[in-house]
Each structure stands twice: as C-alpha cells, then as structure tokens.
C-alpha cells in the first residue's frame, strides 16, 4: 500500500522584490519550493496523553523563567557571557532591500551542488515578458545568474537559474560553512590504483550506468509509519516487527552474492 | 534495511529445523539462497510438491501441493485438477530466486519436481532411474549398480547424469527431447532395468521384488504422470541435513559417502556437474 504524496503548490509569495541586472529590474515573487515531508510527532504525557511543552529552566535554582526575562548571551570565555538584547541584534541585521542582485553569469553546471542550500520558485510580478526573456536566455546558454539576496534578515549568495520552464532562486552556503576534505589525514595516504584494477572499475561503472530518476526513491519509513497510523486509527493492534537481526544480515550477505551470480548468467 | 533485496518477509528465523546438528531456519534459507544459481533452472516451470516441517524434522511434517493460504501474489501458481481431491489445486512454480527463498521460509525442506514441465505435462523431458538399495544392501551396492547402468547407457550413446538421492540411493537421469509420453519412457527405463538384472545378481527390476532384502531395485515406476522426484540440490529430511547432490560420474565411488553431501558442504562445491543438462536433450530411439 503506497500513498501518493502530492507535491504542494504554494499559494502566497513569501517575498516580493526584483532581480536587478545592471540597470534592468525584473519584478518577481518568491515562493517556497523545498519541503521537509518527514513525519512529525508530538511528545505526550504517557499517563494521561496530554501534550507536553518546553520551558526555560534556570540551571542554578531550577525555576521556570518567563520569556520577558530571557536575553541572549554569547560565551566569550568559560561561563563569561556578552549579553545582547533584541534591539541590539536587530540593529545589526542587514536590511532587505528587496533585490536579487546579479553580479555575473556562470555555467550552471560549474557550481558544485555541495554549495546549494535551498531553492525558491520565482514568478513574474506583473511583467512576464522580461521574465520569459531571462528564462529563455538562461536555458539557451545553460547559465545561471550569480549574486546575492537578503531573506529573513540574512544575506545569502544565490543563483537564479532555469528549472522545468521556470526561474528558480537557489541560495548557496558560504565557503566557510562547508568542510574541506583536505583536513583528513587519510587522503594523504591514498595509493594510485593499478591500471588493470582501474580498467575493471571503469568497466563496472559503465555497465551500471543509467539515468538518475529521483522518483525511484521512496521514503519507506514514512510509508511504514503512515500504514501504522491508519491501522491504529482503525483500532487494529500493531505487531512490532523486529529490526534486522544478525540472522537477516547474514542472509543479506548470501543474497547479495547470489544476485551477483545470477546477474552474470 | 536500507535496501530491499527480496520480496520475502522472513519469519521465525531462529527456529531449529534440524536438532542434531542444530540447524536453524535461517541456515536453511541461507543454503537455498547460496545454491539457487545451480538449482533454479532445474526447478523452472515444474509444478512442485513440497515436504514442509515448520516445527523441525523431528516433529510432524506434511506434503503440500496446493499453494498455502497467504501465498503472496507474486508467487506463480498453476491450476491442475486433482483426481484424489476432486478439485483444482494451485501448484507452485518456482521460476525465480524470491520464490525459492519464500519456499525455504515456509520450511519446505524437500522440494520435489515432476519429470515434465507445465506446458506439456504428458511429455517428460527426463528419463529417471531410481537406484534404491534394500538393506542389508547399501550405498556401496547402489554405486556398483549405477556404474554398470552408466556403461549400458554409454553403449546406447546416451549421456546420463547422476545424483545422490540424499539417502541410501542414487538417481540417474537422461534429459530427452519431449516427444514421447510416460508410457514409452517408463517402458524404456523398465527394459534397461531388466537387462541389468542379467549382468548383476543384486539388481531387481520388478516392483514385486523391490523390498527383497539385500537387493537393489532399479525403479522405473517414477516415470509416470503426476509422479515426482526430489529436485537436484534439495535438502532431505535426514538427521544430517543431506542434499540430493549432482555428482561427476568420477565421484561415484564407494569411498565417497552420501552423508558427506549436506547443507554445510554442498554450497562449498565449486563444480556444477549438471551444468548444461537442459541443453543436452537427447533423442530417444524406440523400436
């Protein structure tokens, strides 16, 4: 039993502004595009089923502290804090100027997806000719406009690119937010592969090459939990399946080997 | 599990199916998974008869032809009318690895196949000689009989294949072109058996003599519509979890005992003595 998850169509833009390229302005609306469709649970009190809430508790005397008495602190040394109140922090935040400033155009595929953060759909606001023009030009050249945007008081590097006949804005991570693999000692000890081994590996890759189709991947945990929810709602009892035992793991090893052999036939 | 390698949902994996040595259902399933590459082509398209021992071989087991309740929809079955049950039975066909794993999970220890395939059940594609020693005759006597049988078949220009029964006997098979019915194949096997009695005193060729102590019966009667033989590489219900094991003719020796071929050892055999048997169908000349 597999429930089909509908892809949501957002109703209201979360941001309106314009793409600016040099002196040209292109008014756009920004819609959310990425959803986390994982299953969420609420914590309840086991004894009476009442929902639980979080409270701020003082680490010294265990007293519950109301929100009005909470400020933010930055730890500068052990147990030594610099205190900020809300106004001070707000003043430091960059002002959103409602612009997506494009500095230059780059090959879309030259940007490593490691840096991609989250994506938003751009829709034309009033003038759809300019939108269509930019979209078509980007599609034709395989390019993306690179620049920056301020969203919810944080400034991001971002690109504007074509996706399925629309313009999409994808925010990027800062270089310092991505770990550098060269920090690992292991990489310094990597051996050059033998030519015959490399040829074989390349052949295996060629044999197993295919088109990537994201719809082949399903969230099986979500499906399982939804099935259980349905059963529970219907009042059925749930048999808890044991997770993969040692025995099953052994069978999987044998199975993998056999599948490999059958493949060869 | 991060990936799904089989459609089968395993159950009661730690159930002991053979008490001595202790063999669990997980080990039986593992055996069938490992032997599948050699076994699957021999199972394909043959309506199966199973002997199931869900509570282990020292408890009661049962024969099963009719696909049990709860058979998943992906398991292929075929309807065959049963004269004795007066109704259609859904025979299981094992044409893929998942079905074989599913059978093992049902604790179907022994898997038996007919000598014909489902698309022409009246036309066998095997001749089957069941060499069955009656105590005090032993495996050693069965070996002697099998070797003379091979000689005779060689003289007739027929390539034969041999396997242990997994018990005391040996099975000799000849893959044939499907053109004769069982009446003819049965008569042929019977006639060869009768010839053997002239050369070896220990051999008997008639059913009436089959239980004579110290004799080896060359059983031709299994070449009949609706009869089955234990499938090559099937486990047997024996204390040692023996396997009905295909052998090279050169390994049919008195010194190599059938109990040496069991759940643990057979998966380690590298040779596949019956490789190509289904492509080596021979034309049977009957006068």
Interface residues (C-beta under 8 A of the other chain):
Chain A: X244 X245 X247 X248 X250 X251 X252 X254 X255 X256 X257 X258 X259 X261 X262 X265
Chain B: X1 X5 X6 X10 X13 X14 X24 X26 X29 X30 X33 X34 X36 X37 X40 X97 X101
